Amino acid sequence: MKLLVAALASELVAFEQDPDGFERLVTGPGKMHATYALTRRLDAGGVEEIVVVGTAGALDASLTGVYDIAEALQHDVSDIDGVVGQHVSLPARVVTGRGDAVIATGDSFVDDADAVASIRSLGATLVDMETYSYIWVAQQFGVPITVLKAVSDNAQDDAITDWRDAVAACSVVLRREVRERYGV
């Protein structure tokens, strides 16, 4: 069984309840919700692959479309030396083993130019609130993970308004991507 994961039900509006061969999991927004819900589900067993779909803010206004995430970092942590992006006990980056984009995860919705500049300096091109957690949990259980993120906004100036307007359209694009990749 493949597990179709999203943070919010609104990111899955274009998907039927459980596409053939998939079970759906909505975790809730943010790193803690993502970690808790995915850990509980994987602990129950029976998952051969995780496919995450969701929205992301672009750190460069030219970025559009769907991205397959290769690695994630946390933009809202620092180690004991104050190095941003370094956690005191977790890896600085987690990888999926596929994909081509780097995403920065943090527990706040990014919507201003100063935050974007700071996060961009860490080497990310996208930003969200869950991906680092999903990848880290998948690694703990040894379950392969694919993370597909559709750009919903430019992570600046009223990005939350843009996100609210774009989430349904992003779901449609993500549904098409899952259909093309998995044939369902």
Salt bridges, closest charged atoms under 4 A:
GLU16 OE2 - ARG175 NH2 2.80
GLU23 OE2 - ARG41 NE 2.69
GLU48 OE2 - LYS2 NZ 3.50
ASP68 OD2 - ARG181 NH1 3.07
GLU71 OE1 - ARG93 NH1 2.76
ASP76 OD1 - LYS31 NZ 2.67
ASP128 OD2 - LYS149 NZ 2.98
GLU177 OE2 - ARG181 NE 2.71
